[in-house]
Amino acid sequence: MWFPKPDNMTYKHTQTGWVTLAVCIAALILFELLPTPPAARQSVWPILVLVVLLIASLMATLTVEVDDSLVRIRFGVGLIRKSFRLEEIASAQPVRNRWWWGWGVRLYPGGWLYNVSGLDAVELVMKHGKRFRIGTDEPQVLADIIQFKLTKAG
């Protein structure tokens, strides 16, 4: 159970998607190892590096923040983000995702999933019925803080 400290009434945690980073690095190494004509290597290498850097900067981490009014999530540098108003959340509970639901931002059979690594998540059930899952390596802590904020709010 998470217990708030008087000087720390917010939650912020960043999870790294190590598999995403490993795949990005592996793509660069594989390209270097493949026998490629020099002209092709010179034209493709900058594009490949740019794509890998873009993927890594956008999707390699997921940061979750909870304060007295919002649950905010952002991938990587923050171009991909979403927020949930606490007043619209009915409940939050730890859940386990199916492995084939994957990572990234995607639909799963119950709603939307935001995940960079692993199978653990917190499912937010909204008062209007929609469901969202936030991937995390601290599912119980995140669920507890959100539930604490929900009861505190009212």
Secondary structure as UniProt FT lines:
FT   TURN            6..7
FT   STRAND          11..16
FT   HELIX           18..33
FT   HELIX           38..59
FT   STRAND          61..66
FT   STRAND          70..75
FT   TURN            76..79
FT   STRAND          80..85
FT   HELIX           86..88
FT   STRAND          89..96
FT   HELIX           99..101
FT   STRAND          104..108
FT   TURN            109..110
FT   STRAND          111..115
FT   STRAND          120..126
FT   TURN            127..128
FT   STRAND          131..135
FT   HELIX           139..153
//
